[in-house]
Amino acid sequence: MASIGDIPIKVEGEPAAPVAYGNALPVLSQVRHALAQLIQGGEPTQIDLGAMPFGPGDEERLMTLLGSGEVTASVDALGPTRIQETAFSGVWVVEYLNTDGQRVALHLEVDHAPRLLRSQPADLSDALAALDARLSAPDANPAPGD
């Protein structure tokens, strides 16, 4: 008695090509437009990559196309945030994680520096007051040899 493995199978035609979603290049074009806006009018842009209809491999392709720059930073506030400059000055990848290390959001920021790294006006006022207090403290200016 013949088994199923004995049935001859003939494959005709070309294998099906993998589905290409191709959303990396449109996002890259959006980044290009945002960078031009920053240069011409000083207007920063934030692109929410979590809202993009990425298919398999799109995010990885976009990150490969953007490359890595020289600057990285991390911020620990309500979970870690990783900031990476891309190979294009003014284009930043900002990944927000929760306290369990799971991604909460992924953004591209097109700006001179990411918003998260900029001091807030109220914080600057507090810093000035704290510095004034330190400078006026009796032990702020120790005598030589102390």
Buried (B, 14 or more C-beta within 10 A) or exposed (E): EEEEEEEEEEEEEEEEEEEEEEBBEEBBEBBEEBBEBBEEEEEBBBBEBEEBEBBEBBBEBBBEBBEEBEBEBEBEEEBBBBBBBBEBEBBBBBBBBEEEEEEBBBBBBBBEBBEBBEEEEEEEEEEEEEEEEEEEEEEEEEEEEE
